[in-house]
Amino acid sequence: MKNIIRLAIGSSLLVGSTLMIAPQQADGFTTIGGSLGLAQRDLRLFNNFNGSSANNNTTIHANWPQYDGAELAMWKAGAEWNSRAHGDGSGDSSQGSVGSGTANFSYAWNGNASNVGGGNDNIISSIGGSSGGVLAYTETPISDGWRIRFYGDAWNWQDGPGTVSSGIDIQGVACHELGHALGLGHTTVSGSTMLAYISGTGQPQRSIQSDDISGVRYIYGAMSAAMPSVASITGNANLGGNITITGTNFSATGNTLWLQSNVLDSGAAGGNFVKVTGLSSSNGGTVINMTLPSAGWEGGEIHVQSNGTNNSNLSESHPFGGTGGGVLNDTITMTINDSTPNPGQLVTLSWNGAPANQSYTIVYAFTNNSPLFTSWSGIVGTGATSSSGIGTYSKIIPSRGAGRTVYVEMQVPVGADIFNSNTVTVNIN
């Protein structure tokens, strides 16, 4: 089945929902039946939007580390339904705070997918063609997963992140569709995110309203006073590092940390979180000290699950690798025009996906220290990234490099974070 959202022309509603839905007394919201358990909280994007305006934003925000463009818009759309504010709630100038659900529910952003996936893989993507005034639709039932498709070629999609004055706002439409994915149908209450149509750009639907909040609380229950919460993360957020998580309502034993997986696929593996289990807390359930896994995860957000499997055992999302400090591994793509150069030859390194307008350093080592060169043999060069995050750096291969294999990496510090590239291997003749 599909739940759809359409564009209203003037004040005309083109078509309503195709699903049978049940109204709730004293409220306008409806439900489609079912809910998402803790095994179905993942949210991913296969970013196949063709229009450049869907990925205009190249600025990383500290409260939403690592992602920009359509990914950031989808992440924020999901986080708006979460139990509490994501981090400090900042990052969207059109909203006072992102994260307004106040229910026993939070989506868990898990980055990118490699394809559109199946109907139960919890992936958002674009689809070609058009269907009347339909903007997007959600495939249900939801108890075993969902899939959201945007008609990417039919509309002028805009990723924000600020005011969207033309086209259609990705974040607003995604927030509506993710309401379906958690179990809501359409409402009749004016101004609500879950109206069956939008007029204008749809930007106001980024922010859920009282009727939407009543709906998510009806399905999942009002937020429990015992739900865990994350206030801050300090320490070494590198692979294998030791961190301290400070918050409230952690269990004395048996807590679980959810980390974003770095698996990129279109199936279940990419939606599964890297979980560190059996964590104890101290100081009255307010502090968890732990060692991060040495592989398999990436920066973005975390959740803490207290000892239990109820919806109320999972915390809200909290940025990780941003406000708490950390390392964001291999977020920049770098290539070299000739990987087997001769001494005295001019070679050019090219990159994309770098944070905009930041100082960078390109380093080299004689051993492959991936994923992050915390020690190196020397510096290839320095400079500043462009506003687009795309650039090049040229260097003459020195004669002393003859016969050596050199490993090269680009590093861009932003506040407490380090955005770094993949490792480029250079075999010098």
C-alpha positions in Angstrom: 0.0 0.0 0.0 1.0 3.6 -0.5 0.5 6.8 1.5 0.9 9.8 -0.8 1.3 13.5 -0.5 0.2 15.9 -3.2 0.7 19.5 -4.2 -2.5 21.6 -3.8 -3.0 24.2 -6.5 -4.5 27.2 -4.9 -6.8 25.8 -2.3 -7.8 22.7 -4.3 -7.0 19.3 -2.9 -6.2 17.1 -5.8 -6.5 13.6 -4.2 -6.6 12.2 -0.7 -5.0 9.1 0.7 -5.5 5.7 -0.8 -5.4 3.8 2.5 -8.1 2.9 4.9 -7.2 4.8 8.1 -8.8 5.0 11.5 -9.6 8.5 13.0 -9.0 9.1 16.7 -11.5 10.9 18.9 -10.9 14.6 19.7 -8.0 14.8 17.2 -7.6 15.1 13.5 -4.8 12.6 13.1 -5.4 9.1 11.8 -3.3 5.9 12.0 -2.5 3.3 9.3 -2.0 0.4 11.8 1.2 -0.9 13.2 4.3 0.7 14.7 8.1 0.5 14.5 9.9 -1.6 17.1 13.5 -1.0 18.1 14.7 -3.3 15.3 13.1 -0.9 12.7 14.3 2.5 13.7 17.0 2.9 11.0 16.7 5.6 8.4 18.9 5.8 5.3 19.0 7.7 2.0 20.1 6.6 -1.5 20.8 10.0 -2.9 19.9 9.7 -6.6 18.2 13.1 -6.9 19.2 14.5 -10.3 18.5 18.2 -9.8 21.5 20.2 -8.5 19.2 22.2 -6.2 18.5 19.0 -4.2 22.1 19.0 -3.0 23.0 22.7 -3.0 24.0 22.9 0.7 27.7 21.9 1.1 28.1 23.4 4.6 28.6 20.9 7.5 26.8 21.9 10.8 28.4 20.9 14.1 25.1 19.6 15.4 24.7 17.4 12.3 28.3 16.1 11.6 29.5 14.6 8.4 26.4 15.2 6.2 25.1 17.9 3.9 22.8 18.2 0.9 19.8 15.9 0.7 21.3 13.7 3.3 21.2 16.4 5.9 17.6 17.3 4.9 16.4 13.7 5.4 18.3 13.3 8.7 16.7 16.4 10.2 13.2 15.4 8.8 13.5 12.2 10.8 14.9 13.8 13.9 12.0 16.2 14.1 9.8 13.2 15.2 12.2 12.2 17.9 11.4 12.2 21.6 13.7 15.1 22.4 15.8 17.7 20.6 18.7 16.3 18.6 21.8 17.6 20.4 21.2 21.2 21.1 18.4 21.3 18.5 20.2 23.8 16.3 20.9 23.6 12.6 17.7 24.8 11.0 17.0 28.5 10.9 13.3 27.8 10.2 12.8 25.8 13.4 13.4 26.7 17.0 14.6 23.3 17.8 14.7 20.0 15.8 13.2 17.1 17.8 9.6 17.7 19.0 7.9 14.3 19.3 7.9 13.9 23.1 6.9 10.2 22.6 8.6 6.9 23.2 10.0 7.1 19.7 13.1 8.2 17.9 14.4 7.6 14.4 18.1 6.5 14.1 19.9 8.0 11.1 22.2 5.4 9.6 23.7 7.3 6.6 23.6 6.3 3.0 22.4 3.3 1.1 23.9 2.0 -2.1 20.6 1.6 -3.9 16.8 2.0 -3.5 16.5 -1.3 -1.6 13.3 -3.3 -1.2 10.0 -2.3 0.3 11.1 -3.1 3.8 14.6 -1.7 3.9 13.9 1.7 5.4 15.5 3.7 2.6 14.4 7.0 1.0 15.2 7.5 -2.7 14.1 9.2 -5.9 12.0 7.6 -8.6 11.6 8.8 -12.2 8.4 9.8 -13.9 5.4 11.5 -12.3 1.9 10.7 -11.0 -0.4 13.6 -11.3 0.3 16.0 -8.4 2.0 13.3 -6.2 5.2 14.5 -4.6 6.2 11.3 -2.8 4.8 8.2 -1.3 5.5 5.7 1.5 5.2 2.0 1.0 3.6 0.1 3.9 2.7 -1.9 6.0 5.4 -0.8 8.4 5.8 -3.4 11.1 8.6 -5.1 9.1 10.0 -1.9 7.4 9.0 0.7 4.9 10.3 2.5 1.8 9.8 6.1 0.7 10.1 7.3 -2.9 10.2 10.9 -4.1 9.2 11.8 -7.7 12.6 13.3 -8.2 12.4 14.3 -11.9 8.9 15.8 -11.7 9.6 18.6 -9.2 12.2 21.2 -8.4 13.4 19.8 -5.1 15.3 22.1 -2.8 17.5 21.0 0.1 17.5 24.2 2.1 18.8 24.3 4.8 17.3 27.8 5.3 14.2 29.4 3.8 13.0 27.7 0.6 11.3 30.4 -1.5 10.7 28.3 -4.7 10.4 24.7 -5.7 9.5 22.0 -3.2 11.2 21.6 0.2 12.8 18.1 0.6 12.8 18.3 4.3 9.2 19.2 4.7 8.0 16.5 2.4 10.3 13.9 4.0 9.0 14.8 7.5 5.5 14.1 6.3 6.4 10.8 4.7 8.4 9.7 7.8 5.2 10.3 9.7 3.6 7.6 7.6 6.6 5.4 8.2 6.1 5.6 11.9 2.4 4.8 11.6 0.4 8.0 11.0 -2.1 8.6 8.3 -3.4 12.0 7.2 -5.0 14.6 9.3 -7.6 17.2 8.8 -6.1 19.8 11.2 -4.9 22.9 9.3 -1.1 23.6 9.6 -0.2 20.0 10.6 2.7 18.2 8.9 0.4 15.2 8.2 -2.1 17.1 6.0 -2.6 15.2 2.7 -1.3 18.1 0.6 1.0 21.1 0.7 0.6 24.5 -0.7 3.7 26.7 -1.5 7.0 25.0 -0.9 6.1 22.8 2.0 8.7 24.2 4.2 6.3 24.7 7.2 5.8 20.9 7.3 9.4 20.5 8.6 8.0 21.3 12.0 5.5 18.9 13.5 2.5 20.5 15.2 0.3 19.7 18.2 -1.9 17.3 16.2 1.1 15.4 14.8 2.6 15.2 18.3 -0.7 13.8 19.6 -0.5 11.2 16.9 3.0 9.9 17.6 2.2 9.9 21.3 -1.0 7.9 20.7 1.0 5.2 18.8 4.1 5.0 21.0 3.0 6.5 24.3 3.9 9.8 25.9 7.7 10.0 26.6 8.5 8.0 29.7 10.2 9.8 32.6 12.6 6.9 32.7 13.8 7.2 29.1 17.6 7.6 28.9 19.0 10.9 27.6 22.4 11.9 26.3 23.8 15.3 27.3 27.4 15.2 26.1 30.2 13.0 24.8 33.8 13.7 25.7 37.1 11.9 25.1 38.8 10.4 22.1 36.1 9.7 19.5 38.6 7.9 17.2 38.4 4.3 16.3 39.2 2.3 19.5 39.2 5.5 21.6 37.9 5.9 25.1 34.9 8.2 25.6 32.6 9.3 28.4 28.9 9.7 27.8 27.0 11.9 30.3 23.3 11.9 30.5 20.4 10.6 32.6 18.5 7.4 33.3 21.2 4.9 32.2 20.8 1.5 33.7 23.3 0.3 36.3 24.3 -2.5 33.9 23.3 -3.8 30.5 23.3 -0.5 28.5 23.9 -0.6 24.8 25.5 2.1 22.6 24.2 2.4 19.0 26.7 3.7 16.5 26.2 4.4 12.8 27.3 1.5 10.6 29.8 2.2 7.8 28.4 -0.6 5.7 27.1 0.8 2.4 24.5 -1.4 0.8 20.8 -1.5 0.0 19.9 -4.4 2.3 19.6 -5.1 5.9 23.3 -5.1 6.6 23.6 -1.3 5.9 20.7 -0.6 8.2 22.0 -2.5 11.2 23.8 -0.4 13.8 27.1 -1.2 15.4 26.2 -1.9 19.0 28.4 -2.0 22.1 26.6 -4.0 24.7 26.9 -4.8 28.4 27.9 -1.2 29.4 27.7 -0.2 33.0 27.0 3.3 34.3 28.2 5.2 37.4 27.3 8.3 39.4 23.7 7.3 39.7 23.1 6.3 36.1 24.5 9.5 34.6 27.9 8.4 33.3 29.1 5.7 30.9 32.8 5.2 30.3 33.6 2.9 27.4 36.0 2.0 24.6 34.8 2.5 21.0 35.0 -0.4 18.5 38.2 -0.4 16.3 36.3 -0.7 13.1 32.8 -0.8 11.4 31.3 2.5 12.4 31.3 6.2 11.3 30.4 9.6 12.7 26.9 11.0 12.6 24.8 10.2 15.7 24.5 7.8 18.6 21.7 6.5 20.8 21.9 4.8 24.2 19.6 2.0 25.0 19.1 1.2 28.7 18.6 -2.3 29.9 15.4 -3.3 28.2 13.7 -3.7 24.9 10.7 -1.3 25.2 10.3 1.8 23.1 11.0 3.8 26.2 14.5 2.2 26.6 16.0 4.1 23.6 17.3 7.6 24.0 16.9 10.4 21.6 19.6 10.9 18.9 22.8 12.8 19.8 25.4 14.1 17.4 28.7 12.2 17.5 31.8 13.5 15.9 30.5 17.0 16.0 29.8 18.9 19.2 31.5 16.3 21.3 34.6 16.3 19.2 35.9 13.4 17.2 37.2 12.1 13.9 35.1 11.7 10.8 37.0 9.2 8.7 37.2 9.1 4.9 34.5 11.8 4.2 36.6 13.3 1.4 37.2 11.5 -1.9 40.8 12.1 -3.3 42.4 10.8 -6.5 45.8 11.2 -8.3 46.2 11.6 -12.0 49.2 9.1 -12.1 49.8 6.6 -9.3 53.1 5.4 -10.8 55.0 8.6 -11.5 58.7 9.2 -12.1 60.9 11.4 -10.0 60.7 15.0 -11.3 57.2 14.5 -12.7 54.4 16.9 -11.8 51.4 15.0 -10.4 48.0 16.4 -9.4 45.8 15.3 -6.5 42.1 16.1 -6.9 39.3 15.9 -4.3 35.7 16.5 -3.7 33.4 16.4 -0.6 35.7 18.5 1.6 34.2 21.0 4.1 33.9 24.4 2.5 36.3 27.2 3.1 38.6 25.4 5.6 42.4 25.0 5.9 43.7 21.7 4.8 46.9 19.7 5.1 48.0 16.9 2.7 50.3 14.4 4.5 52.3 11.4 3.5 53.6 8.3 5.2 55.6 5.2 4.2 53.2 2.9 5.9 49.4 2.8 5.3 48.0 4.3 8.5 44.4 4.4 7.3 41.7 5.3 8.2 43.3 8.4 9.8 47.0 9.3 9.7 47.7 10.3 13.3 51.4 10.1 12.5 53.1 10.8 9.2 56.5 11.2 7.5 55.9 14.6 6.0 53.6 17.2 4.5 52.8 17.3 0.8 51.2 20.7 0.9 48.7 23.0 2.6 46.0 25.4 1.5 42.3 26.2 1.9 39.3 24.4 0.5 36.9 26.1 -1.9 33.2 26.9 -1.3 32.3 23.8 -3.3 34.6 21.4 -1.5 36.3 20.6 -4.8 39.9 21.3 -5.5 43.4 20.2 -6.7 47.0 20.3 -5.6 50.0 19.7 -7.8 53.4 18.6 -6.7 56.7 17.6 -8.3 57.9 14.1 -7.2 61.3 14.6 -5.5 64.2 12.5 -6.6 64.6 11.1 -3.1 61.3 9.3 -3.6 62.6 7.0 -6.3 61.6 3.4 -5.8 59.4 4.1 -2.8 55.7 3.5 -2.1 54.1 6.5 -0.5 50.6 6.8 1.1 48.9 10.2 0.9 45.9 11.6 2.9 44.1 14.9 3.0 43.0 16.2 6.5 40.7 19.1 7.1 40.2 20.1 10.8 36.9 21.8 11.6 36.6 22.7 15.3 37.2 19.5 17.3 36.7 17.3 14.2 39.0 16.0 11.5 37.5 15.4 8.1 39.9 13.2 6.1 40.2 11.5 2.7 40.6 8.0 1.5 44.3 6.9 1.3 46.0 7.4 -2.1 48.8 5.0 -2.9 51.7 6.3 -5.0 54.3 3.8 -6.4 57.2 6.0 -7.5 59.4 4.5 -10.3 
